[in-house]
Amino acid sequence: MRQRLDPTWLDTQYNNRARVPDHARTFANWAAASALARAESAAHLDQRYGDGAGETLDVFPAVSPPAGGAPVLVFIHGGYWRSLDKADHSFVAPSFTADGAMVVVPNYALCPAVSIEHIVLQMAAAVAWVWRHAADYGGDPKRIALAGHSAGGHLAAMLLSCRWKELADELPAQPLAGALSISGLYDLEPLRHTAFLQADLRLTPASVARLSPAFFPRPKGAKLYATVGSDESDEFLRQNRLIRDVWGPTAVPVCETLPAGNHFTVLTRLADPKARLHTLALRLLGLR
């Protein structure tokens, strides 16, 4: 436990850009593929789900939506709640829209301008928007699933535990079929002691308790698929096991370490129709 809270050790565990020296090349590949995805699709870009900073989303309709509407995948990007943008992640959409799903990629405001609590509420508002408006774009509001990477995986897990009726009475008690978390974070206490993050995240013991899904009761009515790359740090591997240990196999029926993937290359596989991550997302959407 002493090592787990040592700031120097934690920096080596959680600073993924330092751990993956060629991460800039992966980011450049994402950006190029994302620009192409936007150019070659009938996407509805920068739709507003709220009036606040960062409250826009991109909608990628299914190429051939099934009768009754396409299932909807909402992809939440990572970046430790303080970097990156939805435009960096449009590359996720084309392989799913070709499979008959609608894809929504929301943005959110970034720390330190806002808190993580604020971002969680923004993502809840984005999901509520999707539930209300999916049919306008050929989607089925009764079949919404999430996928999230890193901080986005944390946000996806948080949303499974959302008390939706308190957000808006007309919402279902559980509008989500489930979530696929890729390299997610479920216990934020180590991040409170991680020097390169804390200045921006400003975590406190109280906020850690409010923002750590591993401290919550297991959600009802939706499943979490927890995945991580085999080349990731011991802490990311631990985080992935932790949520299965706490929520149990009923709520987390998939808890997998994917071979030969670092923190960034593992996400690229979500867009690969032949990859395990893609298949897991299709399963949540009811397309497999």
N, C-alpha and C positions, 0 to 999 in steps of 0.2 A: 504493500500500500504506500509506503514511503516513496518508493521509486515512481509509482504511478502519479504522484503529485509533485515530482521534482521538475521544475520548469525547464531545465536544460534537456532532460530526457524527453519530456513531453514535446518540446520543439522538434526533436528528431522523429517523433512518432506522428505528429499531426501536420508538419510542414511538407505537404505533398509536392509542391513545386520544387523544393530543395531535394526531395527524395527522387524525383524524376527529372534529370537534367534536360532531357529533350522534350519537356512538356510543351514548349512553345511551338514545336512542329505539330503536335497533336492539335493544339488550339488553332493553328493556321489551317489544318485540314478540316476541322469543324467549321471554321468561318467560310472556307471556299465551298464546302458541300452545302452549307446553310444558304448561302447566296444563290446557289444553283437551285435549291429546293424552292425558294421563294419565287425565282424567275420562271420556273417551269410548272408552277401549280396555280390553281385558281384560289389562292389564299386570300383571306380577309384579314388584313394586317392592322394592328394598332386599334383594335376594338376596345372601348373603355368599359371596364367592369366597375369603376368607381371614379370619384373626382380627385383623388389624392395623387401624390407623386408616384410614378411608376405603375399606376393602376391601368395597364393596358394588356391585351393579349392578342395572339395571332391564332386564327382558326384555319385549319387545313381540312376541307371537306373530303369525305371518302370519294375515290374515283368512281366507284359503282356502288352506291349505298344499297344495302339490302332492303327488302320490303319492310316497312315499319320503322325504318331509320337505322343509321349506323351506330354501333357502340362507340363510345367516346373515350379516348385516352388523353388525360391531362398530364403533360410532362412538366415537372418543376425542376428548374436548373439549380446547380450548386454554385460554389464560390464562397463558402463560409459566410453566407448571408451578407457579404460585403463586396462582392465583385461579380463580374460576368453579367450576361444579358440574355433575354429570350432570343435575340437575333443570332446569338452564337450557337443556338441549338435547334434551328429549323431542320437540320439534317436528320433529326429523329423521325420526321413526319412521313416522307415519301413511301417507305416500305410498309408502313401501317395503312396509309390511305389506299395503297394498292391492294392491301388485304381486305379492304371493306370497312375500315375504321375511320372515324373522324379524329383528328388530333388537335388539341388546344395547348398552346405554349404561353403561359402567363409570365408577365414581369412582376417585380415587386421593388419597393424602395430598398435601399441598401444601408447597412450599418456603416458608420456610426450616426448617420443622419436620423435614423430611426432605430428602435429596439427590435430584437428578435420577436418579442411579443407582438409588436405592430405588424411584422411580416406574417406571422401566423394568422392574424386576423385578416390581412389582405388576401392570403391564399384561401381562407374560408369564404371570403366574399367572391373570389374568382370562381370557386366551385359552385356557389349559389347562382352566379351569373350563368354558368354552363348549364346548370339544371333548368334554369328559366328559359334559356335561349338556344339550347342545342337543336331543337326541332327547326328553328329558323334556318339552320345550315345543313339540314338533312341528318341530324343526329338524334339518337334515342336517349332522352333524359333518364330512362329507367336502367340504362346500362352505362354507367360512368365508372371508370377505373383510373387510378393514379399511377404514375411512375415518377420517381425522383432520384437524383444523383447527389450523393454527399449531403450537403445541407438540404438539398431538395428531398433526399430520402428521409431526413429528420422531419421536414415539413409534411411529407406524405403520411408518416406515422402519426404525427400530431393530429392530422385531419381525420384519421380513422377514429380518434377519441373525441372528436368535436361533439358538443351538445347542440345539434343543428336546430332544434326547436327553439332554443334560446336566441339563436341568430335571427330566425324568421319563422313565424308560426306555420307558414304554408309549406315549408321544406319538410321532406320526409325525415323520420327519425334517423335513418341512415341512407343517404343518397348514393353511397359508394359501394361498388361490388368488392373492392379490395385495392391493394396498393402493392406495387413492386418497388422495393427500396434497394438501390444500388450503392453500396459503400456508405450506408446511412450512419447517422449518429443518434444514439438513444440515451446516453448518459452524458450530460454536458458538464459535470463536475470537473473532469480533467481539463476541459477547455478554459475553465475559470482560472487555471494555473498555468496556461500556455501563453508565454510572454508575447509572442508575435501576434496573437489574436486578441488578447484581453483589452488592449487600448481601444479597439473598435467595437468589440462585443459587449464590454462592460457588464459581464455577468456577475451576479451576486448569489449568495446561498439561496435567497428566496426565489430569484428568477430561475436558477438551476432546477429547483423543485417544481416550478410551474412549467418548465420547458423540457423536461426529460421524460420521454415516453416510457423509459424503463422503470420509472417510479409510478406509472399509472396502472389501474386495473386493465386487464385485457379488453379490447374493444368487442362490441357485440355486432353481429350481422355483417362483418366484413373480414377478409383475410389479409394478412401481410405476408408477402414473399420477400425474404431477406437474403441478399446476395452480396458478395464481396470478391475482389480479385485475389488470387493466391499470392501475388507479389506485393500486396499492400502491407502496411506496418502491423506489428503485433497488436497495437491498439485498435486498428480498424477491424482486424480479425476478431478481437475480443468483443468489440461493440456488436458485431454481427451475431456472435453466439449469445450474447447477453439478452437480446430481445427475445430470442427463442426460449431461453431459460426462464425468463420472467413471465412472458405471455403464454408460453406453452405451445405444444404442437397443434392444438386445435385452432388457435388464433394465428399461429405462424407455421403452416404446414410445409413451407419450403424454407430451408435455411442452408444455403449452399456457398461453398468457396469455389469460384470459377477458375480453372487452370490458366496460368500464363497471362494474367492481366494485372497491370498496375492501376493506380487510382484513376487514371485518365483513359487508358486504352480499353478498360473494361466497359466504359460507357459506349464507346464506338460500336460495340457488339449489339447494343440494343437495336440499332438500325439495320443489322445484318439478318436477312430473312432465314439464314441457315443456323443462326446462333441460338444457344440456349436462352439467353435473356429475351430475345424476340419471341420465342415460343412461350415463355412464361407470361409475357405481357398479353399475348394472344389468348392464353388460357383465361386470364382474368377478364378479358373482354368477351369471352364466350365464343371465340372464333377457332378454338382448338379443343 
